């Protein structure tokens, strides 16, 4: 029964957020977290709590409340950052990626790079496609952050690393970013 209630709350929050009722969605996510945030043993509930935190962060970011968005990602990482279960690991990677992207948007490139480095240290050798997609995006964003900070040689090294790791990937979800990196990398000047 607890899982069904948590799932209903998460679905309600997602519907509200997707229909531009972000404040209401955040209230629903907070209700879910108040009711079930202390779930420690039931994987299904832990996954729903993790999703609520991730979506709360994304919704806060959409509303321009970036500091609170980062706090939601940090809350998720504090609670579930060391999870070993596959569904939770994917959500942790998404939280790290979203946190890095949010910091980038705030022109806090050094902090964003540190978050991407954390993501890469934890998940850089993951074999699951969903995690690899976020690793590729994190490498791309890290290179872009370095470029924005005028650290071009380091950016090139990151792009080279991305191409060395994933340059022969055949998955369509990876090919687009890899092509973009190749074109950026091959430009005569930045």
N, C-alpha and C positions, 0 to 999 in steps of 0.2 A: 504494500500500500504506500509506503514512504517513497519508493522509487516512482510510482505512478504520479504522485503529487508533485515530486521534484521535476519529473519529465513534463508535466502539464505546465508548471511554472516556467520552465526553460522555453517551451514552445510559445507560451504567451509572450514572454520577453522578446523572443526572436520576431514574432509577428508584429509587436509594437514597434520594435526598432526598424524593421523593414518598411513600415508604413509611416515613418518619420515622427514617431511618438517616443523619442529617445528618453525623455525624462521619466515617462511612465515605464518604459522598459527597464531603466536602471532601478526603479522602485521594485519591480517584480524580481529582478536579479538579486537585489538586497534581501527581499523576502525569502527567496530560495536559500540564500546564504545564511540567514538568521535561523531558518528552520533546520537546515541540513549541513551547515558548514563544518560541523564537528564530526561528520561521518569519517571513520578511519578504517573500518574493516570491509565494508561493502563496496566492491569495485564499481558497480553501476552507479551508486550514489556519489562516490568520489569523482567519477567521470562527469556526472551532471554538475557537481559543484565546480569542477575545473572549467567546464564549458561556460558556466554562469560567470565566473571571474574573467575568462577570456572575452566573452561577449560584453560584459560590463565595461572592460577596458576599451574595447573597440567602439562601443557606443559613446563613452565619455570622450574619446578622441574625435569622433564625428561631431560632437557638440562643441568642440574646441576646448574642452576641459582636460588639456593634455597632462597636467600635473597629476590629476586624479586618475587618468588613464594609466600613467606609469605606475602609480601606487597600486592599482588593481593588478597589473602584470607582476609587480613585486610581491603582492600578496599571494598570487598563484604560484610564483616561483618559490616563495618561502614555504608554502604548504606542500607542494607537489614536485618541486624541482629535482628531487632525487628518486622519483618514481621509476620503477622498472617495467611496469605494465605498458604494453604497446599503445593502447589508446591514450594513456596519460602522457607518455613520452611525446607523442605527436602534438598534444596540446601545450606541453612545455616548450617545444621548439617554436610553435606559433607565438607563444607569449614572448619568448626571447626575440623573435624576429619583429613582432609588432612593437616591442619596447625600443629596439634599435631604430626602427623606422620612425617612431614618434620622436626620438631624440634627434634624428637627422632633420626632421621637419622643423625642429626648434633650433636648428643650427648649432647643435651640441655634438659636433662630429667626433670629437675625441671620446666622449662617453658612448656614442653609438658604436664606434669601432671596438671599444672594450666589450660591449654586449655581443657584437658579432663574433668577436674572438671567443667569448664564453660559449656561444652557440656552436662554433666550429670545434672547440676543444671537446665539448660533450658529445656532439652528434656528427662530426665531420666524416666519420668512417661508417655511418649508418648505411645499411643496405636496402632499407625500405624506401620505395619510390617517394612516398609522401614526405619523408624526412629529407631525402636527397633533393627534392624540389626546393625545400626551404634552405638547405645548405647552399645550393647554387645561387639562390636569391640573396642569401647573406653574403656570400663571396662577392657577388655583383655590387651589392650596396656598400660593402666595405671598400671595394675599389673606388666606387663613386665618392664616398666620404673622403678617402685619401686624396683623390683628385681635387675635390673641393677645397681641401686644406693645402693644396699646392705641393703635395707629397707624391709627385707623379711617378717617380721610380718605384715607390712602394705600391702604388696603384697598379702599375704594369706587372709587378711581381704577383700581385693578387689575381689579376686577370690571367696571367700565365698559369698560376696554380689551378684556377678554375678550369682552364682549357686542358691542362694535363690530366686532371681528375675526370672531367666529364666531356671532353671534346669529342669523344666517339660515341656518346650516348645516342640512342635511337628513339628514346621516348619523346613524343611530341611536346610534352609539357616542359622538357628540358631544352629542346632544340632552339626555341625562340630566343631565350636568354643567351644561349651559347653563340648563336649567330650575331646577336647584338654585341657581345663581348669581342668576337672576332673582328667585327667592323670597327669598333672603338680601338682595339689593340693595334690594328693595322693602319690607322690614320698616321700620316707622317708627322703631324704636330698636334699637340693638345692646346 
